[in-house]
Amino acid sequence: MLPAAGLALMLGTALAAPAQSQPPSEVFPGIASAVVHHYDFEHPVAGDAAKEQDLGRTGSSTPIQLINGGAAMRTADGAFPGSKTSMQLKQVRPNNKSNDDWKAGVYDSKGVSSMKAFNKVRGLSIMTWIKVTGEAPARNSNSSGTGDFYGAIGFAGVLSGDSDGHAARALLETENDKGAMRLIALARRVDGSDKQYFLSNADWKTLVPPNKWVFIAGTFDFDTGAIGLYVDGKPVDGYFAVKGDPWKIVGPPEPDFSSATNPRGIKIGGSHPQNNRETNACNCRMDGLMFLDRAATADEVRGQYEWVTKQPR
């Protein structure tokens, strides 16, 4: 017979609870090294629940402000299995000129030093989940006419190095073109210079229907001029809005990069993250927002979509 101490040790070992494994990362391993900034809206900054932690690359931490709604903007509605919380964006007073829209981001007129990965960058990608939850496009709160609507809906973007809070180095949004509101990936390579747009052939609501979570990605290669637009991991059929060479990449020197300036911040759910103006509001929820410092491939975009929708969790 075992001594009492030995029996207790054996039973304790046998009955001990198994070690709890960590939940799998929400980032597809194939792109993990390129994810500079990542927000899942489940990690408030310690001591300030109106800010969201950056889960991206070490050394590039850029917390964002949940503007006007603060902690109340975190909503128990995850976009994919394993996600518990998303962020609600909305207009508060649609027909009033004010600065109370729920939006998010960060702004510094001197440039955000922790965003230096997008200073003189050869490529860039934005990936996010979106669910439209209200009027879209939103009412133009800068207009005296109560029936006037914005001509665009802002999802998420990296600001240019000279931005007033609106101009972006890269952006996902919708905008009117050829008589219809279209899903758009746009970027400007050089601060203050021309933009290039890639627009969906389809009306945006066929790609992003109301009250349905959709994964949207835009990829931007400043060296080749390529722009990719994706919904639920699949390329979107579309066209370039600007003919010729708006990014001025033809000819030497090679390769081509963005301006050698730190972005002035991130805008989410409209423009002007410094909260001095309302523009292109988004009545929507957002989850799994990521900014990458290279143009992801089509396989990598599909990989990220499948990673969070098909992996057991």
C-alpha positions as CSV (number, residue, x, y, z in Angstrom):
1,M,0.0,0.0,0.0
2,L,1.3,3.5,-0.8
3,P,2.0,5.8,2.0
4,A,-0.7,8.5,2.5
5,A,1.6,11.2,1.2
6,G,2.3,9.2,-2.0
7,L,-1.3,8.4,-2.6
8,A,-2.3,12.0,-2.2
9,L,0.4,13.1,-4.6
10,M,-0.7,10.5,-7.2
11,L,-4.4,11.5,-6.8
12,G,-3.5,15.2,-7.0
13,T,-1.6,14.6,-10.2
14,A,-4.4,12.6,-11.7
15,L,-7.1,15.0,-10.8
16,A,-5.3,18.3,-11.6
17,A,-7.0,20.4,-14.1
18,P,-5.3,20.4,-17.5
19,A,-3.3,23.5,-18.4
20,Q,-5.5,26.0,-20.3
21,S,-4.2,26.7,-23.8
22,Q,-4.1,30.2,-25.2
23,P,-6.7,31.0,-27.7
24,P,-5.4,31.1,-31.3
25,S,-4.2,34.5,-32.6
26,E,-6.7,36.4,-34.8
27,V,-3.9,37.1,-37.2
28,F,-3.1,34.8,-40.1
29,P,0.6,33.7,-39.6
30,G,1.4,34.5,-43.2
31,I,0.9,38.2,-42.5
32,A,1.7,38.5,-38.8
33,S,5.2,40.0,-39.3
34,A,3.7,42.8,-41.4
35,V,0.8,43.8,-39.0
36,V,2.0,47.1,-37.6
37,H,-1.3,48.1,-35.9
38,H,-4.1,45.8,-34.8
39,Y,-7.3,46.6,-32.9
40,D,-9.8,44.0,-31.7
41,F,-11.8,46.4,-29.5
42,E,-11.5,44.0,-26.5
43,H,-8.4,45.6,-24.9
44,P,-9.0,49.0,-23.3
45,V,-5.9,50.9,-22.2
46,A,-5.4,50.4,-18.5
47,G,-6.8,53.4,-16.6
48,D,-8.5,54.8,-19.7
49,A,-11.3,52.8,-21.1
50,A,-11.9,55.4,-23.8
51,K,-8.7,54.3,-25.5
52,E,-8.0,51.0,-27.3
53,Q,-4.7,49.1,-27.1
54,D,-2.7,48.4,-30.2
55,L,-2.0,44.6,-30.5
56,G,0.3,45.1,-33.5
57,R,4.0,44.8,-33.9
58,T,6.2,45.4,-30.9
59,G,7.7,48.9,-30.9
60,S,4.8,50.4,-33.0
61,S,2.2,50.7,-30.3
62,T,-0.4,53.3,-31.3
63,P,-3.4,53.4,-29.0
64,I,-6.5,54.9,-30.5
65,Q,-9.2,57.1,-29.0
66,L,-12.8,56.0,-29.0
67,I,-14.1,59.5,-29.7
68,N,-17.3,60.9,-28.1
69,G,-18.7,57.5,-27.0
70,G,-15.7,56.2,-25.1
71,A,-16.1,52.8,-23.5
72,A,-19.8,52.6,-24.5
73,M,-18.6,52.2,-28.1
74,R,-17.5,48.6,-27.3
75,T,-20.4,46.4,-28.3
76,A,-21.0,42.7,-27.6
77,D,-21.2,41.7,-31.2
78,G,-18.1,39.9,-32.6
79,A,-17.6,39.7,-36.3
80,F,-16.3,36.2,-36.4
81,P,-16.0,33.1,-34.2
82,G,-13.8,33.9,-31.2
83,S,-14.5,37.6,-31.3
84,K,-16.6,38.9,-28.5
85,T,-16.7,42.6,-29.0
86,S,-16.7,45.2,-31.8
87,M,-16.8,49.0,-31.9
88,Q,-20.0,50.9,-32.7
89,L,-19.6,54.0,-34.9
90,K,-22.6,56.3,-35.5
91,Q,-24.0,59.8,-35.9
92,V,-25.5,61.2,-32.7
93,R,-27.3,64.2,-34.0
94,P,-27.5,63.7,-37.8
95,N,-29.1,67.1,-38.6
96,N,-27.0,69.2,-36.3
97,K,-23.7,70.8,-37.0
98,S,-21.6,69.5,-34.1
99,N,-18.7,67.3,-33.1
100,D,-20.3,64.4,-31.4
101,D,-20.2,61.6,-33.9
102,W,-18.9,58.3,-32.6
103,K,-15.7,57.7,-34.5
104,A,-12.1,56.7,-33.5
105,G,-8.5,57.3,-34.3
106,V,-5.4,59.3,-33.4
107,Y,-4.0,62.6,-34.7
108,D,-0.8,64.6,-34.3
109,S,-0.1,67.6,-36.6
110,K,3.7,66.8,-36.2
111,G,3.2,63.2,-37.3
112,V,2.7,60.1,-35.1
113,S,6.2,58.8,-34.4
114,S,4.9,55.3,-33.6
115,M,3.6,55.1,-37.1
116,K,7.0,55.4,-38.7
117,A,6.6,52.1,-40.5
118,F,4.4,54.0,-43.0
119,N,7.1,56.6,-43.6
120,K,8.7,56.0,-47.0
121,V,6.8,52.7,-47.3
122,R,6.8,50.7,-50.5
123,G,3.3,49.2,-49.9
124,L,0.5,49.2,-47.4
125,S,-2.7,47.2,-46.6
126,I,-5.8,47.8,-44.6
127,M,-8.1,44.9,-43.4
128,T,-11.2,45.2,-41.3
129,W,-14.7,43.8,-40.6
130,I,-17.6,46.1,-41.2
131,K,-21.3,45.8,-40.4
132,V,-23.6,48.6,-41.5
133,T,-26.1,49.3,-38.7
134,G,-27.9,52.5,-39.7
135,E,-28.5,55.1,-42.4
136,A,-25.8,54.9,-45.1
137,P,-24.6,57.2,-46.4
138,A,-25.1,59.4,-43.3
139,R,-26.8,62.8,-43.2
140,N,-24.5,65.7,-43.9
141,S,-24.4,67.5,-40.6
142,N,-22.4,70.3,-42.2
143,S,-25.4,71.2,-44.4
144,S,-28.4,73.3,-43.5
145,G,-30.6,71.0,-45.5
146,T,-32.0,68.1,-43.4
147,G,-32.3,65.9,-46.5
148,D,-28.6,66.3,-47.6
149,F,-26.3,63.3,-47.4
150,Y,-22.6,62.9,-47.4
151,G,-21.1,61.7,-50.7
152,A,-19.0,59.1,-49.0
153,I,-18.8,56.8,-46.0
154,G,-15.4,56.6,-44.3
155,F,-14.3,53.2,-43.0
156,A,-10.6,53.3,-42.0
157,G,-7.5,55.0,-43.3
158,V,-3.9,56.0,-42.6
159,L,-3.5,59.8,-42.8
160,S,-0.9,61.4,-45.0
161,G,2.0,63.3,-43.5
162,D,0.4,66.6,-44.2
163,S,-3.2,65.7,-43.4
164,D,-5.7,68.1,-41.8
165,G,-7.5,65.0,-40.5
166,H,-9.1,64.1,-43.8
167,A,-6.5,63.5,-46.5
168,A,-5.2,59.9,-46.4
169,R,-2.2,58.0,-47.5
170,A,-4.5,54.9,-47.8
171,L,-8.2,54.5,-47.2
172,L,-11.2,52.2,-47.4
173,E,-14.5,53.9,-48.0
174,T,-17.5,54.3,-50.3
175,E,-18.0,57.1,-52.7
176,N,-20.3,58.1,-55.6
177,D,-19.0,57.5,-59.1
178,K,-20.9,57.1,-62.4
179,G,-24.2,57.5,-60.7
180,A,-23.8,54.9,-57.9
181,M,-22.1,54.6,-54.5
182,R,-19.2,52.2,-54.9
183,L,-16.8,50.5,-52.5
184,I,-13.4,52.1,-52.9
185,A,-9.7,51.5,-52.0
186,L,-7.8,54.8,-52.5
187,A,-4.3,56.1,-51.8
188,R,-1.9,58.9,-52.5
189,R,1.7,58.1,-52.8
190,V,3.1,61.6,-52.3
191,D,1.7,64.1,-49.7
192,G,-0.4,66.8,-51.4
193,S,-0.2,65.0,-54.7
194,D,-2.8,63.1,-56.7
195,K,-4.8,60.1,-55.5
196,Q,-5.6,56.9,-57.3
197,Y,-8.9,55.1,-56.7
198,F,-9.9,51.5,-57.3
199,L,-13.7,51.3,-57.4
200,S,-16.1,48.3,-57.4
201,N,-18.2,47.7,-60.5
202,A,-21.1,46.8,-58.3
203,D,-23.1,49.1,-56.1
204,W,-21.5,49.0,-52.7
205,K,-24.7,47.6,-51.0
206,T,-24.5,44.4,-53.0
207,L,-21.0,43.9,-51.5
208,V,-21.7,45.3,-48.0
209,P,-25.4,44.6,-47.3
210,P,-27.0,46.1,-44.1
211,N,-26.7,44.2,-40.8
212,K,-24.3,41.7,-42.1
213,W,-20.6,41.4,-41.1
214,V,-18.3,41.7,-44.2
215,F,-14.5,41.4,-44.3
216,I,-13.0,44.2,-46.5
217,A,-9.4,44.6,-47.5
218,G,-7.4,47.1,-49.6
219,T,-3.8,46.6,-50.7
220,F,-1.6,49.3,-52.2
221,D,1.7,48.8,-54.0
222,F,3.3,52.3,-54.4
223,D,6.1,50.8,-56.6
224,T,3.9,49.0,-59.2
225,G,0.8,51.1,-58.9
226,A,-1.4,48.1,-58.1
227,I,-4.4,48.4,-55.9
228,G,-6.4,45.4,-54.7
229,L,-9.9,45.5,-53.2
230,Y,-11.4,42.4,-51.5
231,V,-14.6,41.4,-49.9
232,D,-14.8,38.2,-47.7
233,G,-11.4,37.2,-49.1
234,K,-12.3,37.4,-52.8
235,P,-11.1,40.1,-55.3
236,V,-13.7,42.6,-56.2
237,D,-14.3,43.4,-59.9
238,G,-13.7,47.1,-60.6
239,Y,-11.8,49.8,-62.3
240,F,-9.3,52.6,-61.7
241,A,-10.8,56.1,-61.6
242,V,-7.7,58.1,-62.7
243,K,-6.1,57.5,-66.1
244,G,-2.4,57.8,-66.6
245,D,0.2,58.0,-63.8
246,P,-1.3,59.9,-60.8
247,W,1.2,58.4,-58.4
248,K,4.1,59.5,-60.7
249,I,5.9,56.1,-60.5
250,V,6.9,55.9,-64.2
251,G,10.7,56.4,-64.6
252,P,13.6,56.6,-62.2
253,P,14.4,56.5,-59.3
254,E,13.3,52.9,-58.5
255,P,11.7,51.5,-56.4
256,D,9.0,54.0,-55.6
257,F,7.9,54.7,-52.0
258,S,5.4,56.9,-50.2
259,S,6.5,60.3,-48.9
260,A,9.2,60.2,-46.2
261,T,6.9,61.6,-43.5
262,N,5.2,60.0,-40.5
263,P,1.5,59.8,-41.0
264,R,-0.5,62.3,-38.9
265,G,-2.6,59.5,-37.6
266,I,-5.4,57.1,-38.2
267,K,-9.1,57.9,-39.0
268,I,-11.9,55.5,-38.4
269,G,-15.6,56.0,-39.1
270,G,-15.2,59.3,-40.9
271,S,-12.6,62.0,-40.8
272,H,-10.9,64.4,-38.4
273,P,-9.9,62.2,-35.5
274,Q,-8.8,65.4,-33.7
275,N,-12.6,65.9,-33.4
276,N,-12.9,69.4,-34.8
277,R,-15.2,68.6,-37.7
278,E,-17.6,65.9,-38.9
279,T,-17.2,64.3,-42.4
280,N,-18.4,61.1,-44.0
281,A,-19.8,59.5,-40.9
282,C,-20.3,55.7,-40.7
283,N,-23.3,54.2,-39.0
284,C,-21.6,50.9,-38.6
285,R,-19.7,48.5,-36.4
286,M,-16.1,47.5,-36.9
287,D,-13.9,44.6,-35.7
288,G,-10.5,43.1,-36.4
289,L,-8.9,46.3,-37.8
290,M,-5.4,45.9,-39.1
291,F,-2.8,48.0,-40.9
292,L,0.1,46.3,-42.7
293,D,3.3,47.9,-44.0
294,R,3.3,46.0,-47.3
295,A,0.8,45.1,-50.0
296,A,-0.6,41.8,-49.0
297,T,-1.2,39.2,-51.8
298,A,-4.6,37.8,-52.8
299,D,-3.7,34.5,-51.1
300,E,-2.8,36.3,-47.9
301,V,-6.0,38.3,-47.9
302,R,-8.0,35.0,-48.4
303,G,-5.8,33.4,-45.7
304,Q,-6.7,36.1,-43.1
305,Y,-10.4,35.7,-43.9
306,E,-10.3,31.9,-43.6
307,W,-8.1,32.0,-40.6
308,V,-10.7,33.6,-38.4
309,T,-13.8,32.1,-40.0
310,K,-12.8,28.5,-40.5
311,Q,-10.2,27.8,-37.7
312,P,-11.6,25.9,-34.7
313,R,-11.8,28.2,-31.6
